[in-house]
Structures are given as structure tokens and as C-alpha cells.
Amino acid sequence: RRRIVHWATTYAPSMDWVGQQLREATPFGCQPRYLFRDNDAIYGHGVRAFLDRCGIEEVRTAHRSPWQSPYIERLIGTLRRELVDHVIVFGQGHLERLLREFLDEYYHVARPHQGLDGDTPISHEKRERTPGPRKLISIPVLGGLHHRYVRVAA
């Protein structure tokens, strides 16, 4: 299953910053086989050297071809539609808190994903229905922008 394993924000991305993010996203023994990327000059020699050392194959998309990286494009659209379009962001720290809560408390555990047949990236163990009345409890996420739901005995 796909899931977001690392993210970061910055006002001024640089080749050094991208290299550091790759190091943080790929702990020893957990490297992906491929890094799909666009043609930004930020992926310079230092980034390519890191990928070579780690055995990660670099896959470059064609110029102006977002359909070649559909998963990240879909995620960016989801973040815009379901988060950023509904809040006023007061700075980098605020954006990071919003992203952390959205991803950890909603996107990965509560939001149904069409490509996963309505399941979530972190799937839940299917429980047998227990007899008796059950109550559905709503847990607000992001101050009530979204909600998670759990069933408990009434």
C-alpha cells in the first residue's frame, strides 16, 4: 500500500535541502527502488550522487507531463481541496501542524481511498459485529473540518 512516509516544508528549497529530505525519508535498509521526479534543476549532482550510493533508480518524467506522476499529483489536489482551500495558513509552522494532523489523523486512518476500494492506507482490522446496540461517535479532526468515526457499545 502507498502511504506518505516523509514530508517537509520550506520557503526556499535547494539541492542541499532536497538531499537532506531524501536522507531523512530513507532510513538505512528502507530505501525505495525508484524516485520519480520532474526535471527541476534542484535535483543536481549531489542528489543524483546520493541516489547512486543508495541504489535508488532515478525516473525522470517528461517535461510538462503531470500524468506521469499521478499519485503525487492526486495527493496535491487532495491537499488543496480538503485542507488548504478551507483554512488560512499563518506561516510555515502552522502549515506543518495542519499537514501533520491531516495526514496522521485523517488521510491515513479515516479517509476512504477509491484506489483501495474504500479502505485507508493504514488498514483497520475487520472486527466481527458484536450483538447489541452500538453507538457511532464522531471525532473531529482539524477543528471539525473533517471527522473520524468509531463504533462503541451503547
N, C-alpha and C positions, 0 to 999 in steps of 0.2 A: 504494500500500500504506500502511496505517496503521502508524505506529510512534510511540513516545514520544519527543518531541523535547526536552522540558524537564520537570523535576520539582524540587521543593524541599520541605523540611520546616520547620516552625516550631511552637513551643509556643503562640503567640498570634497567629493570623492576623488581619490588619487590612486595611482598604481600601488603605492605603499599601503594605503587603506584597504584596497581590494585584496592584496596579498595577505594582510592580517586577517581579514574576514574569512578567506579561504582556509588559513591555518586554524582559526577557531571553529570553523564548520566541519573540519575533517580531523577529528582526533585520531591518534595512532591506531591503525587497524580498522578504521571506519571510513576509508576513502571510497568515494563512488568510482565507477568505471569511466564515467563521462562527465564533462562540464559543457553544457550547451550555452553558448554565449553569442552576443551580437558582435558587430565589428568596431566597437568603441576602442579608441586608442588607449584607453585606461588599462586594457589587458596587454600590457607591454612585456618586455623581455623578462622582468622579474616574476611576473605572474606565470608566464609560459615556463620559466625555469622551475618554479615550484610545482607546476603540474607534471612536468617531466620527472622530477625527483620522486613524486608520489605515485607515478604510474597512472595518472588520470589523463584520459584521451580528451583532447580539446575538439569540440564540434562547433564550427562557426556557422551561423545562419547566413543566408544570402541578404544582401543589402535591402532594407525596407521590406522585410518578409516576416511580419509578426506571426503568421500562421505556422512558421517553422518552430516556434516555441509556444505551443498553445497552452500548456499548463501554467506557465508563469503569466502569460497574457490574461488568462481566465482569472488567476488569483488577483492580479492588479485590478481588473474590472470588479471583482467581488469586493475588494477593499474599498474601492471608490463608492460603489452602490450601497454597500451595507455598513460602512463606517464613516469615511471621510466626508461624504455628502451630507451627513446628518449632525456633525459636530463642528465646533470652531476650535481649531488646534492653536494652543497658546505658546508653542515652542517645541523644540526637539524633545525635551524630557517628557512633555505632555503627550506628544505623538508616540513615544516609546511605551508609555504606560497604557495608552489606548490600544496599541498594537498587541502588547503582551496580553492584556485582558481579552481582546477579541480572539486571538489565536488560541490561547490556553484554556479559556473558559467557555468559548462558544464554537469557533471554527473546527477545532479538532475533536471536540467531545459531544457537541449538541446539534450542530447544523447538519442537516441531511445533504448528502452529495449525490447528485444524479449519476455520476460515473461509478458510484459504489452501490447502486441500487437502493439509495435512501439511507445507507449506513454512514458512519462517520469514519475519518481516518484512523482514529483510535477506537476500534470497535468495542462494543459492550457485550459482555457475556449474556446470552439469551437466557432469561430466567423462566422457569415454569410458572404458570399462573397459580397463585395461591387462592384457595377458596375464601370467600367472604368479601365484604365491601372494601374498596380501595379508594384512596383519595389522591388526586393529582395536585401536586404542589408546583407552583411556578417560582423559579429562582431568577431574579433579574440579573442581567449582565450589562455592563456599561451604563449603569444608572437607569435601566429599563428599556434601553434601545432594542435589546434582544432579550430572550428568555430561554432558560433551560427548564425542562420538566422532569419530575421524578414521581413515581407512584409509591405511596406508603400505605400501610394498613390504616384503615379509618378508625 
